[in-house]
Amino acid sequence: MNRKGISGCANPILIPYYNDLTKKRKKPMFTHTMTRKEIYEEAKHDYYELKSRFDAETSVFFREYGSSLGKYQQRIIGSLSKQRVFRSSRHNTWTMQMYVHGYSKNTIKASTTAYTPLQRSDGSVEYLFISLQDPMAIELATAHFIQRYKERYLEPNHVNLQGMNPMLYYLRSNMEYNPTYFIPNNWTEEDMENRTICQVSQGLIVIVKDSGIQVLVTFLDRQNLTRFQSELYEEEDLMNRFMKAYKEKDDYRQFLMMLQVFNTPNSREIQKRYIKRTEIQRNRPGFKENCQRRLNLWDMLEKQIRERWKEMENQSEQRRKELWKCAYAGLPVRTSIDEFMKSHAADAQ
């Protein structure tokens, strides 16, 4: 056999086969220069390519742990996890994590995710996560977020990761994101327009939507968390006192208790924050209108309370009671309170 046919690639049979391999080979999917839009499109490509394999592994995992509730309930929940590694046709490696985070009486509570590290042009590493549920959701943890999470939560709380990736620990510990209307003192108008602060189990995070990706920007410091908790206390305290007044049967005592509520410094701003935080249609059409309607009812009630007090404040206590009994009893203040509470109850359903 003529060896030149091999070493010199002169063999006419080998040449087409070599060319076919060259055409089929694709460059690695993620590069350090990719934009967020390109990252989203390529991640979506891999998700749909690997989806059937992700689904099959998830089914096996749930059957394995879900069919033996009694056996596993006595073990440490965090130890019930499984990991698989997949490689896409675009030469990307995805690590699939499946883990149990709780049990109810007859069901297993578990989550699945797939992630891959992204090398960036400045030498830093970001992590891209795909939620393995329909519809697909993509989340990117920036290098800045990871560093701040370490500095502001893991290190102060002396968390021993035992070799676990910090972002996996974060995901397992913070299952729900609750958007807030908290605004740090140093935010600009642009920040307020484009960024959202969410409350998670371990603190406050800043996120931004970029080309279909939910980007984790930073983990806020203790000072902001303390201020946020203080604002929550203000809101709950104001509404607790309002509810106590609402339940008061004596109209005159109710009136005085309501007056104390509205005399709280910045009561309207506190109520405005509370309304936005508790309005359940946050992401639906009509959110702003519903919030404004509830605030208008609050304003109307405050106006009526203050008008009554203006007519009574220079009178003796005995005269106030007589005046209230003869002229103001129940209406319109009681009606306004009822209307406010009906709106509050309707929005809570």
C-alpha positions in Angstrom: 0.0 0.0 0.0 1.3 3.5 -0.9 1.8 5.3 2.5 1.7 8.6 0.6 -2.1 8.1 0.3 -2.3 8.5 4.0 0.5 10.9 5.1 -0.1 13.2 2.2 -3.9 13.0 2.2 -3.8 12.1 -1.4 -6.2 9.2 -1.0 -9.5 10.2 -2.7 -11.6 8.2 -0.3 -10.1 9.9 2.8 -10.4 13.4 1.5 -14.2 13.7 1.4 -14.5 12.1 4.8 -12.0 14.5 6.3 -13.9 17.4 4.8 -17.2 16.2 6.2 -15.7 16.0 9.7 -14.5 19.6 9.4 -18.0 20.8 8.3 -19.7 19.0 11.2 -17.3 20.3 13.9 -18.6 23.5 15.5 -16.8 25.9 17.6 -17.5 26.0 21.4 -20.8 27.7 22.0 -19.8 30.2 24.6 -16.9 32.6 24.1 -15.6 35.3 26.3 -16.7 38.1 23.9 -20.3 37.1 23.6 -23.0 39.7 24.3 -25.9 38.9 26.6 -28.2 38.4 23.6 -25.8 35.9 22.1 -25.5 34.1 25.4 -29.3 33.9 25.6 -29.7 32.5 22.1 -27.0 29.9 22.5 -28.3 28.8 25.9 -31.7 28.4 24.5 -30.3 26.3 21.7 -28.7 23.9 24.2 -31.8 23.8 26.4 -34.0 22.5 23.6 -31.3 20.1 22.4 -30.8 18.6 25.8 -34.3 18.9 27.2 -35.3 15.3 26.6 -32.2 14.1 28.5 -32.9 16.6 31.3 -36.5 15.4 31.6 -35.5 11.8 31.7 -33.0 12.3 34.5 -35.6 14.4 36.4 -38.1 11.5 36.2 -35.6 9.0 37.4 -34.6 11.2 40.3 -38.2 11.8 41.4 -39.0 8.1 41.2 -35.9 7.2 43.2 -36.5 9.6 46.1 -40.3 10.1 45.9 -41.2 6.5 46.1 -39.4 6.0 49.5 -40.6 8.9 51.6 -40.4 7.1 54.9 -36.9 5.9 54.2 -35.4 9.3 53.4 -37.3 11.5 55.8 -34.9 10.6 58.6 -31.9 11.7 56.6 -30.5 15.2 56.2 -32.5 16.8 53.4 -29.4 18.5 51.9 -27.7 15.2 51.3 -30.4 14.0 48.9 -28.9 15.3 45.7 -27.7 14.0 42.4 -25.5 15.4 39.7 -25.2 14.6 36.0 -23.0 16.2 33.3 -24.1 16.7 29.7 -22.2 17.9 26.7 -24.1 19.6 23.8 -23.4 19.3 20.1 -21.9 22.8 20.4 -19.2 21.4 22.8 -20.6 23.0 25.9 -20.6 21.2 29.3 -23.7 21.6 31.4 -23.8 20.3 35.0 -27.3 19.2 36.0 -28.1 19.4 39.7 -31.2 17.7 41.3 -31.8 18.1 45.0 -34.5 17.6 47.6 -35.2 20.6 49.8 -38.3 19.3 51.7 -41.1 16.9 52.2 -44.7 17.2 52.9 -46.8 14.3 54.2 -47.1 12.5 50.9 -45.0 14.5 48.4 -41.4 15.3 47.7 -40.2 18.9 47.1 -37.3 19.0 44.8 -35.6 21.3 42.3 -33.5 20.9 39.2 -31.2 23.2 37.4 -28.4 23.1 34.9 -25.4 25.5 34.9 -22.2 26.2 33.1 -19.3 28.6 33.9 -18.7 31.5 31.5 -15.2 32.8 31.0 -15.2 36.6 30.4 -12.7 38.7 28.5 -11.5 40.3 31.8 -10.5 36.9 33.2 -13.5 36.7 35.6 -16.0 33.8 35.7 -19.8 34.1 35.6 -22.3 31.3 36.0 -25.2 30.7 33.7 -28.2 28.8 35.1 -31.2 27.3 33.3 -34.3 26.4 35.2 -35.4 23.0 33.8 -39.1 23.8 33.7 -41.5 25.2 31.2 -41.2 28.0 30.3 -37.4 28.1 30.2 -35.8 30.7 32.4 -32.2 31.8 32.2 -30.3 33.4 35.1 -26.8 34.8 35.0 -24.7 35.4 38.2 -22.1 38.1 37.5 -18.6 37.9 39.0 -19.5 41.0 41.0 -22.6 39.3 42.5 -20.6 36.2 43.5 -17.9 38.3 45.2 -20.4 40.4 47.1 -22.4 37.3 48.1 -19.2 35.8 49.6 -18.2 39.1 51.3 -21.7 40.0 52.6 -23.2 36.7 53.5 -21.0 33.6 53.4 -18.0 35.0 55.2 -19.9 37.0 57.9 -22.0 34.0 58.7 -19.0 31.6 58.6 -20.8 29.3 56.1 -18.8 26.1 55.5 -19.6 25.2 51.9 -17.7 21.8 52.2 -16.5 22.2 48.6 -19.9 23.2 47.1 -19.9 25.9 44.5 -21.0 29.2 46.2 -23.7 29.8 43.5 -25.2 26.3 44.0 -25.4 27.0 47.7 -27.1 30.4 46.9 -29.7 28.7 44.6 -30.5 26.0 47.1 -30.9 28.5 49.9 -33.0 31.1 48.1 -35.9 29.4 46.3 -38.2 32.5 46.0 -37.6 36.0 44.8 -40.0 38.6 46.1 -39.8 42.0 44.3 -39.7 45.0 46.6 -40.0 48.8 46.2 -37.0 49.5 48.4 -34.6 52.1 46.9 -31.0 52.4 48.1 -30.0 56.0 48.9 -27.3 56.1 46.2 -29.5 55.0 43.3 -29.9 57.2 40.2 -33.1 57.7 38.2 -31.7 55.2 35.6 -31.1 52.6 38.4 -34.7 53.0 39.6 -36.0 52.6 36.0 -33.9 49.5 35.1 -33.2 47.6 38.3 -35.3 45.7 40.8 -34.5 44.7 44.4 -35.8 41.4 45.5 -36.0 39.9 48.9 -34.6 36.4 49.2 -34.2 34.2 52.3 -30.6 35.4 52.9 -31.0 39.1 52.2 -31.6 41.5 49.3 -30.4 41.2 45.8 -30.4 43.5 42.8 -31.5 42.1 39.4 -31.9 43.5 35.9 -33.5 42.0 32.8 -31.2 42.0 29.8 -32.0 40.3 26.5 -34.2 37.7 28.1 -31.7 36.9 30.9 -32.3 37.6 34.5 -29.0 39.0 35.6 -27.9 39.0 39.3 -26.1 42.2 39.7 -25.1 42.4 43.4 -25.9 41.2 46.9 -26.7 44.2 49.1 -24.9 45.0 52.3 -26.1 44.8 55.9 -26.8 48.6 56.0 -29.4 48.4 53.2 -30.9 45.2 54.7 -31.3 46.9 58.0 -33.0 49.9 56.4 -35.3 47.6 54.4 -36.3 45.7 57.5 -37.0 49.0 59.2 -39.3 50.0 56.4 -41.1 46.7 56.6 -41.6 47.2 60.3 -43.1 50.7 59.6 -45.6 49.3 57.1 -46.7 46.4 59.2 -47.0 48.5 62.4 -49.1 51.1 60.6 -51.5 48.5 59.2 -51.7 46.6 62.5 -52.8 49.8 64.2 -55.2 50.5 61.3 -56.7 47.0 61.7 -57.1 47.4 65.4 -59.0 50.6 64.8 -61.1 48.9 62.1 -62.2 46.3 64.6 -63.1 48.8 67.3 -66.9 48.7 67.8 -67.3 52.1 69.4 -67.4 54.7 66.6 -65.9 57.6 68.6 -63.0 55.4 69.9 -62.5 54.2 66.4 -62.3 57.8 65.1 -59.6 58.7 67.7 -57.6 55.5 66.9 -57.8 56.3 63.1 -56.6 59.9 63.9 -53.5 58.4 65.6 -52.8 56.3 62.6 -52.9 59.3 60.2 -50.9 61.4 62.6 -48.0 58.9 62.2 -45.1 60.7 60.5 -45.0 59.9 56.8 -48.1 57.7 57.1 -49.1 58.2 53.4 -45.7 57.2 52.1 -45.6 54.2 54.4 -49.1 53.2 53.2 -48.0 53.7 49.6 -45.1 51.4 50.0 -47.3 48.8 51.8 -49.8 48.9 48.9 -47.2 48.4 46.3 -45.7 45.5 48.3 -49.0 43.7 48.8 -50.6 44.3 45.5 -50.8 40.8 44.0 -51.2 41.9 40.3 -47.7 43.3 40.2 -46.9 41.9 36.8 -50.4 42.2 35.3 -52.1 45.0 33.4 -53.7 47.5 35.8 -51.2 47.2 38.6 -50.6 51.0 38.8 -54.3 51.7 38.6 -55.1 49.3 41.4 -52.4 50.8 43.6 -53.7 54.3 42.9 -57.3 53.3 43.7 -56.3 51.9 47.1 -54.2 55.0 47.8 -57.1 57.2 46.8 -59.4 55.4 49.3 -56.7 56.0 52.0 -56.6 59.7 51.1 -60.3 60.0 51.2 -60.5 58.4 54.6 -57.7 60.6 56.0 -59.4 63.7 54.6 -62.7 62.8 56.4 -60.9 62.1 59.7 -59.0 65.4 59.6 -62.1 67.4 58.7 -64.0 66.0 61.6 -61.1 66.6 64.0 -60.8 70.2 62.8 -64.4 70.8 63.8 -63.9 69.2 67.2 -60.3 69.8 68.4 -61.0 73.0 70.3 -63.9 71.4 72.1 -63.8 69.7 75.5 -63.8 66.0 75.5 -67.4 65.8 76.7 -68.5 68.2 74.0 -66.6 66.1 71.4 -68.5 63.0 72.4 -71.8 64.8 72.3 -71.0 66.3 68.9 -69.9 63.0 67.6 -73.0 61.2 68.9 -75.4 63.9 67.4 -73.8 64.7 64.1 -71.0 62.3 63.0 -71.8 58.9 64.4 -70.8 56.1 62.0 -71.1 58.0 58.7 -69.3 58.9 56.5 -66.1 57.7 58.3 -67.3 54.2 59.1 -68.5 53.8 55.5 -65.1 55.0 54.2 -63.3 52.5 56.4 -65.5 49.7 55.2 -64.8 50.7 51.6 -61.1 50.7 52.2 -61.2 47.3 53.8 -63.3 45.8 51.1 -60.8 46.9 48.6 -58.0 45.6 50.7 -59.7 42.2 51.0 -60.5 42.0 47.3 -57.0 42.7 46.3 -55.7 40.1 48.7 -57.6 37.3 47.0 
